[in-house]
């Protein structure tokens, strides 16, 4: 049996205030931000997530993806949230922003995952996306207080709002 990589690093050109993770075809309707979406920094749809990376302008940053059995926090995190992510079509897994995209090469199977999104800063800003197979009980929420208004335990609204 071939060994499957459980981590992946992508040098992503991030622009237009979005890092998108999806497992389905592009859909303009699912990219729309309402006032609550802007406030919480995320648009959450089944198989289609968009996060606000916080910094303005276009810039390059490393996005570190991992498939894990349990989540471990990064000590350099400035913002942390967890959201449900449905892998609807493993053949359409993609990480993207407006100016660049990459195929997600992790061995994700159809079903629901908890996706932990972290904005981290060490010598430069980087992002972590950790997928954990946790079944149907994933509640979208902030996992820490942050300087942009996120409060630990506060629920995140799903859909366009």
N, C-alpha and C positions, 0 to 999 in steps of 0.2 A: 504494500500500500504506500502511496506517495505521501510524504510528510507535508502537511498543510501549514503555512505560515499563519501565526496568530497575531502578528503585528504588521503594521505598514506605516511608512512615513511618506507624506506627500508635500512637496514644496508647491504651495498653492498661491496663485496671484489672487488676492482678495480685493473685491471692489463692490460698490453699490450697497454697502452695509449688509452683506449676506454671505454666509457659509451654508450651503444647502446639502442635505443628505437625502437621497431618494432611492426607492426600489420600484419605480414605475416611470412611465413616460412623462416628459415635460408637460405641465398644465399651467397655463397663465393664471387661471382662477386660483390655484393653490399658492401662488406667489404673492398674493395681495396682503398688505399690512393694514390692519385697523388700528385705532388708537390704543386699545389694550395690548395688541401684539407689539406695537412700538414700545410701550411702557415696560413690558416684561422682557423684550428682546428676543422673542421667538414666535414663530408661526408653526403650529402643530397640526398636521393632518395625517391620516393613516398612510404610512409609506412615503411621506413627503414632509420633511422638516426644513425650516429655514431659521438660522440663528443670526443675531446681530453680533459681529465680531468686536464691536465697540470703537476701535480707532477709525478715524475718517480717512478719506482718500483711498487710492489704490496702493497696495503694498504686498510684498511677498512674505509668507510666513509658513513655518512647518506645521502641518497638521499630523498628529500622531494618533493612529487608529489602532485599536486592540480588541480582540475577542477574549474575554476572561470568564472564569467561573464566578469570581467575586470582584467587586470594585475596590480599588485602593486609591485614596486621594493623593493628588500631586501636592507637595508642600508649597509650591510656587503659585497656587491658584488664587486668582483675583475674583473670579465668578464661577459658581458651580451649580448646575441644575441636572435633573434627571427627567426624561420624557419617555413615553412609550414609543417604540419604533417597530412598525410592522414590516417585515420583509415579505412583500407581496410577490415579487419576481426576482429571485437571486441573480438572474441574468441581466438585470437592469440596475444593479447596485452602483451608485455613483456619488462622488463627492465633488462639489463644484461651487464656483462663484461665477459672476458674469463673464470674467475674462479668462477663466481656465477651468478645466475639469480633469478628473481622474477616475478610473474604474476602481471600485473597492474590491480588493482581492482577498479579503478575509473569507473563511469558509462559513458564511452565514447561510442558514437554511430558512425556508419559509416558516413564518411564525412571528411571535412577538418577543421583543427584547427590551430591556431597560437600556436606554442610551444615556450615558453620563457625558455631559458637555462641560468642558472646563476651559476657561481663558486663563492662561498662565503667563507669568513674566519672570524671566531670569535676566540674562544679558539682553534678550529681546523677547518680544511677544511670541507665544506659540499656543497651539490649541490641542486639546486631547479629546478624542471621542472614544469612549469605552463601551462596547456592547456586552451585555450580560444577559444570558437567557433566563428570564425570571417569570415567564408565564404571563397570565392576564392581569395580574394585580398591580401593575406599574401605575403610580400616580404622578402626573407631571407636577414638579415642584422645585423651588429653590432649595439648595442644600447648605447654603451659608449666607450670612449677611454680606452685602457688597456695597461699594461706594456708588453704584448706579441705581440703588433702590430695591434690590433683591433682599428678601428677608427669609432666613432659614425656616423651612416648613411651609412657606406661603405657596398656595396652589397656583399653577399656571393654567390659564384658560386655553382650551383647544379650539381649533378652527379659526375662521376669520372673525375677529372681534375688536 
